[in-house]
Amino acid sequence: MTAGTETQSPSGYIAHHLQNFSNRSQTSVVDFSVLNLDTLFWSVLMGAVALLLFYCAARRASSGVPSRFQGAIEMLVEMVEGQSKAIIPGDRRFIAPLALTVFVWIALMNALDLVPVDLPAAVIQGLGLSDVIDRHRIVPTADLNGTLGIALGVLILALYYGVKIKGPRGFAHELISAPFGAHPLLWPCNLLINIIEYLARTVSLGMRLFGNMYAGELLFLLIALLGSLWSMHLDASALGLVGHVIAGSLWAIFHILVIVLQAFIFMMLTLVYLGQAHDKH
């Protein structure tokens, strides 16, 4: 992996940066033996950072005048608690902290998109690991495997709460009796529709986050090309560097909104799906 682009065309530069560092090459569309190690590393690291933030907030909590850090955490907790209270009836001792963790974790993973696109390659090269790590993607939420994995976790929780709140018989009865009624002739149709609904929720939840973050990552790569046109033997002047700085700064500022908004949307949809698991038809 090289930090520069001196031997790459623009299309090759982008294609190289969109490849994950995996344990093996993927040979089919669905291959569960392939592990994107960079996605796993950064998602786990950002999860640890989120837990560290919560730990520091709990240790520094004071009944007196709060610090800015404590005030920000308290505002975030109150926001999540208010949203969960409006959606989830009954006990929220697990769901509210879950929603808070999801929001902070995804926001931190999204924020990795603000890291300069060639910085990871430069660090890897500086550490002498370029022969081992030949490619690297730093944003876990720009990897469809990562976002679908989180969405699958939400699906498992929705099924768990559906069985817990309604009981096994009540949950099974709802699967075959809603939405068209409990007549035996309608059971196959109801079951098929409910299975499709659960699958559609999961896929759309993961695809929505992935699509937005992948588009943001791709745009950062296109902007990065403006600052390196001369290294690709293209006819460019200082206009490329100026465009790179201005466009990159403007997009980074706007992308902060995308980072937070996508984390908030994922958190809200998680609450909505868990809230629907509490409803009885």
QUIRA-V686866 format. One record per residue. NEAR is the number of other ideal C-beta (glycine too) atoms within 12 Angstrom. D_FIRST is the distance of its C-alpha to the first C-alpha in whole Angstrom. Layout:
near->NEAR d_first->D_FIRST
near->NEAR d_first->D_FIRST
This chain:
near->29 d_first->0
near->26 d_first->4
near->27 d_first->7
near->20 d_first->9
near->32 d_first->10
near->16 d_first->12
near->13 d_first->12
near->26 d_first->12
near->18 d_first->15
near->23 d_first->16
near->15 d_first->16
near->18 d_first->13
near->33 d_first->11
near->24 d_first->13
near->15 d_first->13
near->28 d_first->9
near->38 d_first->10
near->28 d_first->13
near->24 d_first->11
near->33 d_first->12
near->32 d_first->11
near->25 d_first->14
near->17 d_first->16
near->15 d_first->17
near->16 d_first->17
near->17 d_first->19
near->10 d_first->22
near->10 d_first->25
near->8 d_first->25
near->11 d_first->26
near->15 d_first->25
near->14 d_first->26
near->13 d_first->24
near->21 d_first->20
near->22 d_first->19
near->35 d_first->16
near->25 d_first->16
near->35 d_first->14
near->36 d_first->17
near->24 d_first->19
near->27 d_first->18
near->33 d_first->18
near->34 d_first->22
near->20 d_first->23
near->20 d_first->22
near->33 d_first->24
near->25 d_first->27
near->19 d_first->27
near->22 d_first->27
near->29 d_first->30
near->20 d_first->32
near->17 d_first->32
near->27 d_first->33
near->26 d_first->36
near->14 d_first->37
near->17 d_first->37
near->26 d_first->39
near->17 d_first->41
near->14 d_first->42
near->20 d_first->42
near->18 d_first->45
near->15 d_first->48
near->8 d_first->51
near->8 d_first->52
near->8 d_first->50
near->17 d_first->46
near->16 d_first->43
near->12 d_first->41
near->19 d_first->39
near->23 d_first->41
near->17 d_first->43
near->18 d_first->39
near->28 d_first->39
near->22 d_first->43
near->17 d_first->42
near->30 d_first->40
near->27 d_first->42
near->16 d_first->45
near->25 d_first->43
near->33 d_first->41
near->24 d_first->45
near->19 d_first->47
near->29 d_first->45
near->33 d_first->45
near->19 d_first->49
near->17 d_first->49
near->27 d_first->47
near->33 d_first->48
near->19 d_first->52
near->19 d_first->53
near->15 d_first->50
near->25 d_first->47
near->12 d_first->46
near->18 d_first->43
near->36 d_first->42
near->30 d_first->42
near->23 d_first->40
near->29 d_first->38
near->40 d_first->38
near->36 d_first->37
near->31 d_first->34
near->40 d_first->33
near->38 d_first->33
near->36 d_first->31
near->38 d_first->28
near->47 d_first->27
near->36 d_first->28
near->33 d_first->25
near->45 d_first->23
near->41 d_first->23
near->29 d_first->23
near->37 d_first->19
near->39 d_first->19
near->28 d_first->20
near->26 d_first->17
near->24 d_first->16
near->39 d_first->13
near->32 d_first->10
near->19 d_first->12
near->29 d_first->10
near->33 d_first->6
near->20 d_first->9
near->19 d_first->10
near->24 d_first->8
near->21 d_first->7
near->15 d_first->11
near->16 d_first->12
near->11 d_first->10
near->18 d_first->9
near->21 d_first->5
near->11 d_first->7
near->14 d_first->9
near->26 d_first->7
near->20 d_first->4
near->26 d_first->6
near->39 d_first->8
near->41 d_first->12
near->40 d_first->14
near->46 d_first->17
near->41 d_first->19
near->46 d_first->22
near->41 d_first->20
near->38 d_first->19
near->30 d_first->23
near->29 d_first->23
near->39 d_first->23
near->37 d_first->26
near->30 d_first->28
near->28 d_first->28
near->39 d_first->29
near->34 d_first->32
near->22 d_first->33
near->27 d_first->33
near->38 d_first->36
near->31 d_first->37
near->20 d_first->38
near->32 d_first->40
near->36 d_first->42
near->29 d_first->43
near->22 d_first->44
near->31 d_first->46
near->31 d_first->47
near->21 d_first->49
near->20 d_first->50
near->26 d_first->52
near->24 d_first->53
near->14 d_first->54
near->15 d_first->53
near->12 d_first->56
near->21 d_first->55
near->27 d_first->52
near->20 d_first->52
near->22 d_first->55
near->32 d_first->53
near->30 d_first->51
near->27 d_first->54
near->27 d_first->56
near->26 d_first->54
near->17 d_first->54
near->19 d_first->57
near->16 d_first->59
near->17 d_first->60
near->12 d_first->62
near->13 d_first->61
near->12 d_first->60
near->19 d_first->58
near->21 d_first->56
near->16 d_first->53
near->20 d_first->53
near->26 d_first->52
near->22 d_first->50
near->17 d_first->48
near->21 d_first->47
near->30 d_first->47
near->18 d_first->44
near->16 d_first->42
near->22 d_first->43
near->28 d_first->41
near->21 d_first->38
near->18 d_first->38
near->29 d_first->38
near->30 d_first->35
near->22 d_first->33
near->24 d_first->34
near->38 d_first->33
near->35 d_first->29
near->23 d_first->29
near->29 d_first->30
near->44 d_first->28
near->34 d_first->25
near->23 d_first->26
near->30 d_first->26
near->41 d_first->23
near->30 d_first->21
near->23 d_first->23
near->33 d_first->22
near->36 d_first->19
near->27 d_first->19
near->26 d_first->21
near->39 d_first->19
near->35 d_first->16
near->26 d_first->19
near->33 d_first->20
near->38 d_first->17
near->33 d_first->17
near->33 d_first->20
near->31 d_first->19
near->33 d_first->17
near->27 d_first->19
near->20 d_first->20
near->24 d_first->16
near->24 d_first->17
near->14 d_first->20
near->18 d_first->22
near->9 d_first->25
near->20 d_first->25
near->12 d_first->27
near->13 d_first->27
near->17 d_first->28
near->25 d_first->24
near->21 d_first->23
near->17 d_first->27
near->23 d_first->26
near->29 d_first->23
near->19 d_first->24
near->17 d_first->27
near->24 d_first->26
near->28 d_first->23
near->19 d_first->26
near->16 d_first->28
near->30 d_first->26
near->26 d_first->25
near->14 d_first->29
near->20 d_first->30
near->31 d_first->27
near->20 d_first->28
near->18 d_first->31
near->33 d_first->29
near->34 d_first->28
near->24 d_first->31
near->23 d_first->33
near->38 d_first->31
near->39 d_first->31
near->27 d_first->35
near->28 d_first->35
near->39 d_first->33
near->37 d_first->36
near->29 d_first->39
near->33 d_first->38
near->43 d_first->38
near->38 d_first->41
near->25 d_first->43
near->37 d_first->42
near->39 d_first->43
near->27 d_first->46
near->30 d_first->47
near->34 d_first->47
near->30 d_first->50
near->22 d_first->52
near->16 d_first->54
near->21 d_first->56
